Amino acid sequence: MFLQEHFRRCPSLWGVEPVIFQCRYELADFRDDDFATLHVHRPQRLTQACRKRRAEYLAGRYAAKRVLEHLGYPWMQVGSDEDRVPVWPRRLKGSISHTNHEAVCAAFEGGSAGASVGVDVERYLCSSKLDSVRELVVTRSERGLIANNAIDESWALTLFFSAKESLFKALYPQTRAAFDFREAEITVLNQSTKTFTIRLRTSVHVRFPKGWTALGRYFDDAGHLTTLVVL
Ligand SMILES: CC(C)(COP(=O)(O)OP(=O)(O)OC[C@H]1O[C@@H](n2cnc3c(N)ncnc32)[C@H](O)[C@@H]1OP(=O)(O)O)[C@@H](O)C(=O)NCCC(=O)NCCS
């Protein structure tokens, strides 16, 4: 099923070096037998899901399995709770993302009590989606960041959208609080180190007040972009 797969090197962010595994797959090649072949548990609820969802779930959990093996937990599987939040072995923090062509998992062991990671992979936005993302996702100061640094807008919108999804996935397991895309904004974007800083514009939780910031990293690949946020 998988066309390409690899571990990504991720330089430290705030002292955390997550293990990242990414794989590319072809939806047309997916077979339900792949769960057994790849030793990935298929939850009962997935029986009702469409083929695309089953394939994406498998790809995400396969990436998670490879990360768990790398971290020394070859016998563990990642479940999901009632909010769809992935459930990791006790000492691990991790996150999963998938499209219908790519899957990625990032996780690390240890870290402080509040440490966490969020990961997201996105295909580059097509021109028909730019207006809605500009409207729903991007703040005025982010528009300034794009204009002042002459950054390609469609690339930047994909990055900002993905970075905010990653932030949400890192925060939500700790806060259980929903928040809007425009409640966070990219304040620094460094294209030489491929890192960014993302700041909350409103208070999301007592531990994550207005002005609180996190660091992120991005990886450019042909056709898609992957972001990672570490708390
Ligand atoms: C939850 C959400 C992040 C999931 O994204 P998605 O479009 O399904 O796409 P992805 O493939 O990137 O991520 C899916 C994976 O994220 C994980 N996930 C789902 N909900 C999650 C949550 N609340 N917290 C953390 N991780 C979550 C799961 O592992 C899921 O895969 P699985 O169901 O196969 O286990 C997104 O749809 C969402 O609801 N976003 C909320 C709005 C938002 O991001 N606001 C931005 C705030 S700045």
The ligand as an ORCA input file, in Angstrom:
! r2SCAN-3c Opt
* xyz 0 1
  C      -9.648     17.759     15.036
  C      -8.982     18.225     13.780
  C      -7.701     18.932     14.188
  C      -8.771     16.959     12.959
  O      -8.325     17.215     11.749
  P      -8.700     16.387     10.412
  O      -9.217     17.388      9.471
  O      -9.520     15.179     10.641
  O      -7.338     15.986      9.923
  P      -6.002     15.232     10.343
  O      -5.857     14.076      9.473
  O      -4.911     16.239     10.285
  O      -6.088     14.734     11.851
  C      -6.800     13.632     12.213
  C      -6.200     13.035     13.454
  O      -6.058     14.014     14.471
  C      -6.257     13.382     15.732
  N      -7.288     14.127     16.423
  C      -8.601     14.187     16.143
  N      -9.225     15.020     16.984
  C      -8.265     15.488     17.812
  C      -8.288     16.395     18.906
  N      -9.417     16.969     19.311
  N      -7.128     16.660     19.546
  C      -5.972     16.082     19.142
  N      -5.888     15.216     18.113
  C      -7.036     14.929     17.460
  C      -6.660     11.936     15.480
  O      -5.525     11.117     15.649
  C      -7.088     11.987     14.026
  O      -6.877     10.808     13.312
  P      -7.703      9.454     13.630
  O      -9.115      9.847     13.832
  O      -7.456      8.629     12.426
  O      -7.073      8.922     14.906
  C      -9.796     19.300     12.982
  O     -10.678     18.749     12.133
  C     -10.546     20.211     13.869
  O     -11.604     19.923     14.351
  N     -10.006     21.398     14.095
  C     -10.597     22.306     15.006
  C     -10.438     23.667     14.594
  C      -9.050     24.127     14.663
  O      -8.102     23.486     14.276
  N      -8.890     25.324     15.133
  C      -7.605     25.931     15.093
  C      -7.360     26.595     16.324
  S      -6.088     27.798     16.120
*
